[in-house]
Amino acid sequence: LFVHAGMNWQATVKTSFMLKAGYQTVDYDENWNDDEAEALAETLNDGEDTFQFEAQAVWQASRKSQFLLNAKYNIEQSDSRYALNKTVWASRLAYGYRFTGRIRGMLNFIYEDSDYAQFDGSSRLDERWNFSPSLDFAMKKWLSCSLYYTFDQKDSNFDELDYETNTLGISVRGTF
């Protein structure tokens, strides 16, 4: 359940803001299949309530360039079978530049801090960094291609979950 209020504000021709904040409650089914699962569930409360927010600022620095800053805090579904959920603080800084009418470049920096609600009561903290530049070329109005690179690093207090990846890719996108 989300109960929130927000606003979009066009401060100037070049600057806009978005803010939403409120209350988030997460309640879980209590239909456990066996005694062990029920015992694990009792180590946690049956749900969580938290303040949640998302804020964004966009600045059109020139006709060709734009900066974006985004931040959020909320409870998300876990990506681990050992955790009920995770509380996430994430921020993103992006810069876009239009070189020509057909060629656009983008730089993205993302930071994410996740605190997992583990079933066994232990603490799992993950810190993730992502850097991703890309170059997009519009061949037609309906066809474009991209060249991109992504560096992704996660540091966890569970050492076996640490990773670092480098991805270089080309994509072709068509819309009809």
C-alpha positions as CSV (number, residue, x, y, z in Angstrom):
1,L,0.0,0.0,0.0
2,F,1.3,3.4,-1.0
3,V,-0.2,6.6,0.2
4,H,1.7,9.6,-1.1
5,A,1.4,13.1,-2.4
6,G,3.6,14.9,-4.8
7,M,4.2,17.7,-7.1
8,N,5.7,18.5,-10.5
9,W,7.1,22.0,-10.7
10,Q,8.4,23.8,-13.9
11,A,10.5,26.4,-12.1
12,T,11.9,27.9,-15.3
13,V,11.9,27.1,-18.9
14,K,15.1,25.1,-18.3
15,T,14.5,23.7,-14.8
16,S,11.9,21.3,-13.5
17,F,11.4,19.4,-10.3
18,M,9.4,16.4,-9.1
19,L,8.8,15.3,-5.5
20,K,6.6,12.7,-4.1
21,A,6.6,11.5,-0.5
22,G,4.4,9.4,1.7
23,Y,3.8,6.3,3.6
24,Q,4.4,2.7,2.4
25,T,3.2,-0.4,4.2
26,V,4.1,-3.9,3.2
27,D,2.1,-6.8,4.6
28,Y,2.9,-10.4,3.8
29,D,0.6,-13.5,3.6
30,E,0.8,-15.7,6.6
31,N,0.0,-18.9,4.7
32,W,3.2,-20.8,5.5
33,N,3.6,-24.3,4.2
34,D,5.6,-25.9,7.0
35,D,6.7,-25.4,10.6
36,E,10.3,-24.3,9.6
37,A,9.0,-21.5,7.3
38,E,6.7,-20.4,10.0
39,A,9.5,-20.3,12.6
40,L,11.6,-18.2,10.2
41,A,8.8,-15.8,9.6
42,E,8.4,-15.2,13.4
43,T,12.0,-13.8,13.5
44,L,10.6,-10.8,11.5
45,N,7.5,-8.8,12.0
46,D,4.6,-9.6,9.7
47,G,5.1,-6.5,7.7
48,E,6.9,-3.2,7.5
49,D,5.8,0.5,7.4
50,T,8.1,3.2,6.3
51,F,8.3,6.8,5.0
52,Q,9.1,6.7,1.2
53,F,10.1,9.3,-1.2
54,E,11.3,10.1,-4.7
55,A,12.8,13.4,-5.9
56,Q,14.0,14.5,-9.3
57,A,15.5,17.6,-10.8
58,V,16.1,18.2,-14.5
59,W,18.1,21.1,-15.8
60,Q,18.3,21.9,-19.6
61,A,21.8,23.4,-19.5
62,S,21.6,24.3,-23.3
63,R,19.6,23.4,-26.3
64,K,21.8,20.3,-26.6
65,S,22.6,19.2,-23.1
66,Q,20.6,18.1,-20.1
67,F,21.4,17.1,-16.5
68,L,19.1,14.8,-14.4
69,L,19.4,14.1,-10.6
70,N,17.1,11.5,-9.1
71,A,16.9,10.0,-5.6
72,K,14.5,7.5,-4.0
73,Y,14.0,5.6,-0.7
74,N,11.5,2.8,-0.3
75,I,11.0,-0.9,0.4
76,E,11.3,-3.2,-2.6
77,Q,10.7,-6.9,-3.2
78,S,13.8,-8.9,-2.4
79,D,16.0,-10.4,-5.2
80,S,17.2,-13.0,-2.7
81,R,15.4,-16.1,-1.6
82,Y,16.9,-15.6,1.9
83,A,15.3,-12.2,2.5
84,L,11.8,-11.0,2.9
85,N,12.4,-7.6,1.3
86,K,15.0,-4.9,1.1
87,T,15.1,-1.2,2.0
88,V,16.7,0.7,-0.8
89,W,18.3,4.2,-1.0
90,A,19.2,4.9,-4.7
91,S,20.4,8.0,-6.6
92,R,21.1,8.6,-10.2
93,L,23.0,11.4,-12.0
94,A,22.7,11.5,-15.8
95,Y,24.0,13.8,-18.5
96,G,22.7,13.8,-22.0
97,Y,24.1,15.6,-25.0
98,R,22.6,15.9,-28.5
99,F,25.6,16.1,-30.9
100,T,23.3,16.3,-34.0
101,G,19.6,15.6,-34.8
102,R,20.5,11.9,-35.1
103,I,23.3,11.4,-32.6
104,R,22.9,11.6,-28.9
105,G,25.3,10.7,-26.0
106,M,24.3,9.8,-22.5
107,L,26.3,9.3,-19.2
108,N,24.6,7.6,-16.2
109,F,26.0,7.2,-12.7
110,I,23.9,5.1,-10.3
111,Y,24.5,4.4,-6.6
112,E,22.3,2.0,-4.7
113,D,22.4,1.0,-1.0
114,S,20.2,-2.0,0.0
115,D,19.5,-3.3,3.5
116,Y,18.0,-6.8,3.3
117,A,15.5,-8.2,5.9
118,Q,17.0,-11.7,6.1
119,F,14.8,-14.5,7.3
120,D,17.5,-15.7,9.8
121,G,17.8,-12.2,11.3
122,S,21.3,-11.6,10.0
123,S,22.2,-8.3,8.4
124,R,22.9,-8.1,4.7
125,L,24.1,-4.8,3.3
126,D,24.8,-4.3,-0.4
127,E,26.4,-1.2,-2.0
128,R,26.2,-1.0,-5.8
129,W,27.9,1.4,-8.2
130,N,27.0,1.6,-11.9
131,F,28.5,3.7,-14.7
132,S,27.1,3.6,-18.2
133,P,28.0,5.8,-21.2
134,S,26.1,5.3,-24.4
135,L,26.0,6.7,-27.9
136,D,22.7,6.5,-29.8
137,F,22.2,6.9,-33.6
138,A,18.7,7.4,-35.1
139,M,18.9,5.9,-38.6
140,K,15.1,6.5,-39.3
141,K,12.3,7.8,-37.1
142,W,11.4,4.1,-36.4
143,L,15.0,2.6,-36.3
144,S,17.9,3.4,-34.0
145,C,21.1,1.7,-32.8
146,S,23.2,2.2,-29.7
147,L,26.7,1.5,-28.7
148,Y,27.1,1.3,-24.9
149,Y,29.4,0.3,-22.1
150,T,28.4,-0.6,-18.5
151,F,30.6,-1.0,-15.5
152,D,28.6,-2.5,-12.6
153,Q,30.1,-3.3,-9.1
154,K,28.4,-4.6,-6.0
155,D,30.0,-4.8,-2.6
156,S,28.2,-6.8,0.0
157,N,29.0,-7.8,3.6
158,F,28.4,-11.4,2.2
159,D,31.6,-11.7,0.2
160,E,30.3,-14.4,-2.1
161,L,27.8,-11.9,-3.5
162,D,30.4,-9.3,-4.5
163,Y,30.9,-8.8,-8.2
164,E,32.3,-6.5,-10.9
165,T,31.2,-6.6,-14.5
166,N,32.1,-4.8,-17.7
167,T,29.7,-5.0,-20.6
168,L,30.2,-3.6,-24.1
169,G,27.2,-3.9,-26.4
170,I,25.4,-2.8,-29.5
171,S,21.7,-2.7,-29.8
172,V,19.2,-2.1,-32.6
173,R,15.8,-0.9,-31.8
174,G,12.7,-0.6,-34.1
175,T,9.3,0.8,-33.3
176,F,6.2,0.3,-35.3
